[in-house]
């Protein structure tokens, strides 16, 4: 193909218009078809467009379904919060399985309190065989399985604690379960081992996350979490050790856990 022939090739806009309107489209569509029949360059361009379109058609339905589901969940939560007095109960999270807890005082609706920027952990949720990411304030459901990946918000961090405070003000540790002095952070980008499964206890999940350069006992973290859960106050030292702390709240829909 010489330069003169290439300059006569239809533009990307013309090809888009042809794809949208077909043979019954604007004048010139048939001219484009005639040109493409004898132009290897345009034939290759249309073949590449077809590959891109097929890839989009394969992934778009799943993407839009997830977006719509998350939008509906947020609308339901906002409507419930504005229309119903908040009589919220305890945490309702456990490692693998946990018995339902009794009701407690209502926490405030703030979804995240912590250092500026992103939260110190990323949360993945598995529900009915589908895995998706959660942001602070996203709704969870009984039976959801959550997995946590620490993020590099504190360069000197070597240990992490993750737990929750229920509606009675009691702290339940998830990482570590008990006894150990913090969990050593995994390699960057890797999740913590295992996960937690949410039960049917009503109320939001109030997660307390601690990152530190030195090991801390579960008892020390528990004392700070229970003392500051009401106002979700963060602290920068625990037992004399410099720490980064954050609260992440996930509203939870009512119902029985999925089998």
Helices and strands as residue ranges (DSSP letters): H 3-7, H 12-21, G 22-24, H 29-37, H 40-83, E 93-94, E 112-113, E 121-127, E 130-134, E 140-141, E 145-150, E 159-165, E 171-175, E 183-184, E 196-198, E 205-212, H 218-228, E 237-238, E 241-250, E 252-253
